[in-house]
Amino acid sequence: MKPTPAASTARAKAEAGTADAQERNRIWWETLPMTYEDWDAPERKVEIEGNFEKYLEEFRICSPFITNFPYGKLAGKSVLEIGCGSGGASYLLAKGGAKVQAVDLTAAAVKNATSVTKFYGLDVNVQQMDAEKLEFPDSTFDFVFSWGVLHHSQDTQAAFRQVSRVLKPGGQGMIMVYNRHSLRYWQIAFQALLLRGKIFHGETAKSVQRFYTDGYYHRHFSPRELAECLAREGLHVDKTTVTYMKEQMLYKWPKAVDDYFKDKIGWLLVAEFTKGGGPAAV
Ligand SMILES: C[S@@+](CC[C@H](N)C(=O)[O-])C[C@H]1O[C@@H](n2cnc3c(N)ncnc32)[C@H](O)[C@@H]1O
């Protein structure tokens, strides 16, 4: 696995730009908006305009969980997508019949998500907003969907609190964060700490993740930690799933072996939960 120079450049830009913790997060993602193109590609585009089909296909197959998610189950429901990036999930949710409100911390993501959903004639309201300071009244949504976002926020627990606040009693949600009990996490730790000798420079398994992983912040949770953090905000986990991004993790190993390990100890940890206090809304 190779380090990601683009991520380090975005980190340096964020640190030079401000001392504010959440502003650093925002600058990182304004510099490298999520488009499913290679972070380090020299010709990497930050806008998906004119490339909608390719982007949406990349998003649809990015992980088996996203491919198999039952979007149609949310038809007619009010759904908040937090951290919409270029709008792939908002597109799929709206196509499935949900009434979608999307938010993202960055102007770049709002522009991309607005253009893709408008292009396909979908009625998705996209707003620039911080997950830690959601501007919606209490008990607004039936479902909150957030894929690969809240572990990047400067205070993930504050964002979980907001998820709980804006969900109706009995409302449900799905969030994906990074899994610490994963092949990728320990592969990075082994490679960086031992093979590259970072252990002799005061680095830890946690700190070396920044050389290989997206975002200014990128917390990794165990399934139990995640369930406990959500429970603190009144969100009761009904199911956790370990899944993965389609990219190969074990280079030079057969794909079947790679897939087997990624399925058991993949990098992505999904929690599906219900806000306590009422009958299930979905
Ligand atoms: C890894 S991308 C995921 C985007 C999209 N969910 C996807 O899967 O393509 C993370 C996104 O979260 C957004 N983000 C990070 N922190 C956020 C926050 N506190 N509030 C809202 N969005 C945030 C970033 O701007 C970025 O668009």
The ligand as an ORCA input file, in Angstrom:
! r2SCAN-3c Opt
* xyz 0 1
  C     -15.177     10.441      2.362
  S     -16.228     11.737      1.840
  C     -17.744     10.820      1.673
  C     -18.724     11.491      0.766
  C     -19.942     10.648      0.410
  N     -20.685     10.260      1.583
  C     -19.490      9.455     -0.386
  O     -19.496      8.332      0.117
  O     -19.086      9.631     -1.536
  C     -16.510     12.652      3.337
  C     -17.459     13.835      3.145
  O     -17.861     14.293      4.437
  C     -17.874     15.690      4.447
  N     -17.757     16.121      5.857
  C     -16.690     15.989      6.669
  N     -16.977     16.490      7.889
  C     -18.258     16.934      7.841
  C     -19.110     17.576      8.775
  N     -18.712     17.862     10.011
  N     -20.351     17.911      8.373
  C     -20.778     17.638      7.110
  N     -20.009     17.045      6.189
  C     -18.760     16.695      6.548
  C     -16.720     16.078      3.550
  O     -16.833     17.398      3.076
  C     -16.821     15.029      2.441
  O     -17.635     15.467      1.398
*
